[in-house]
């Protein structure tokens, strides 16, 4: 009877240890998920601020002609200007800063800064992102300056102070499957906005 009781006690201890390990794992998972959600919220907040700043600038530009029109005496209307042809070409951007960070950290995408005849590649180190001088890549997909994460540009300004943000060309090299998707999407099209999702999928707006 003592042996049986001891065996049952040991089994109960094992069950309690298993349950405790599961609880600890759940706590770690919840903390990790909360941290990831917090980072995503911060990224999206920055994106919203960028969009709001762009909207404010556009609203200010729209108000200026109206104010000038009110101040200047009316004149005969100028002759009609022939319509300009639609802008051709493609722009490349990522769905969000988080999407770009995810693909760079996984090694799926390489991010570059080009200035003059020099090139630097963004690397993830323990202390944060750093730029390493590299040979200029043979093929690169150029990104609009406004779509480059501010922290990427800030690190570059601190590390390579000789070049301002406006004189730098930003770009990425992409996985073969992503490049194939882009070539398929732009075939027989004159222009559009190419957006790369966190999983590497490309959509065209």
N, C-alpha and C positions, 0 to 999 in steps of 0.2 A: 504493500500500500504506500509506503514511503517513496519507493522507486517510482510508482505511478504518479504520485503527487508531484515529485520532482520533475518528471518528464512533462507533465501538464504545465507546470510553472515555467519551464524553459520554453515551451511552445508559445505560451502567452507572452513571454518576454520578446521572443522573435517577432510575433505579430505586432507588439507595441513598437518595436524598433522599426519594422517596415512601415507602419503607419506614420511614425515620427519622420522618417526619411521622406515619405511622400509629402507630408505637410511642409517640410523645409524646402523641398523642390518647388512646390506650388508657390511658396513665398518668394523664392528667387525668380520664378517665371513672371509673377505679377510685378515684381520690382523692375524686371527687364522690360516688360511690355509698357509699364508706366513711363520708364525713361525714354523708350522709343517714341511713344505718343507725345511726350513733352517736346522732344526734338522736332518731330513733324509739325507740331503746333507752332513752334518758334519759326520754322522755315516758312510755313504758310503765312504766318503773320508778316514776315519780311516781304514775301511776295505781294501780299495785299497792300503793304505800304508803298511798294514800288509802283503798283498799278494805280493807287490813289494819287501818288505824286505825278504820274504821267497824265492822269485825268485833270488834275489841277492845272498843269502846264497847258494842256489843250484848251481848257476853259478860259484861261487867261489870254491865250492867243485869239480865241474867238471873240472875246470882249474888246480887244484892242481895235480891230477894224470898225466895230460899232461906235466906239467913242470918237474915233477920228472922223467918221462919217457925220456925227452930230456936230462937230466943231467946224468942219470945212463946208463953205457954201456949196450949195448944190450946183453941179455942172452937167452939161449934156452927157448922157451915158456914152462910154467909149464903145467902139465897134466890137461886136462879139468876137471872142477868142475861140479859135477852132479847138475842139476837144482834144486833150492829150491822150495818146495811146496808153492803154493799161500797162502798169509796170510789170516787166517780165523778170523772172528769176525766182530762186528759192531761198528761203531762210531756214536755218537749222537752230533748234533750241531743244531743251529738255523740259519735260512736263513740270518739273519743279527742281529747286536746289537739292532736295532730298534724292530725287531720281538720279541726278548727276553724281552726287556724293556716293550713292549706293553702287553705281556702276564703276566709278573710279576705285572705290575701296575693294571691290571684287576683282579688279584687274580686267574688267570687260572693256573699259574705255580708258584711253590715255589722254590727259588734258595737257595742252601746250600753250606757252606764251611765246610769240615771235616778235622781235624788235630788231631793226637793222638786219644784219646777216646772222644774228644769233638766235638760238632757240633754248627754251627751258621747259622741262617736264615737271609737272606736279607729282610729288611723291608723298605718301602718307607715312609719317614717322610717329614715334611715341609722343613727341612734344607737339604734334599737330602737322598740318601740311607744310611742305617745304618745296622749293624749286631747285632742280638739278640741271646744270648746263648739259645739253645733249646735242647731237647732230640733228639738223633740220630734217623732219620726216619727209619722205618722198611724196606722200599723199596725205592731205589733211583736209578735214571738213571745217570750214571757217564758221565761227559763231558770231552773232551780233553782240556788240559790246554790252548792250543793255540786258542781255540774257545771262551774262557771266555772274556767278555768285559774288557778292561784295567781299566776302572773306577771302576768296581766291585772289581777287584783285588787290585787296589790302596786303596780303602776305607778299605778293609780287612787288608792290610799292616799297614795302619795308626792306625786302631782300635785294631788289634790283632798283635802286633809287634813281638811276640815270634815265629811266624811261617813265613817262607819265602814262596813265591809263588810255588816253586818247591816241597815243602813238604806238600802241601795242596791238598786234593781231592775235586774237584768241582762236583756238581751234582744238579739234579732237581727232584721234584715230579711232575707228570703230571696228568691231568684230566683223568677220566676213559675212555672216548671215544678216547682220544689220545693214551692211553696205549693199547687199543684194536686195534687201527690202526697199532701200532708198531708190536704187536704180529702177526697180520695178514700179515704184509709185510715181517717179518723175517722168517715166517714159510717155511720150506723146502729150505731155503737159507743158505749159509755158511758165508756170510759177505756182507758188504756194508756200505754206508754212509747215515745215517738217518738224514733228514733235516726237521725241524719243521718250518712251515710258520707262519706269523703273526696271522692268523685266527685259528691256532691250527692244521691245516691239516699237515699230515706227508707224505713225499715222500722219496723214496729209490733210491739212485744212485749206 
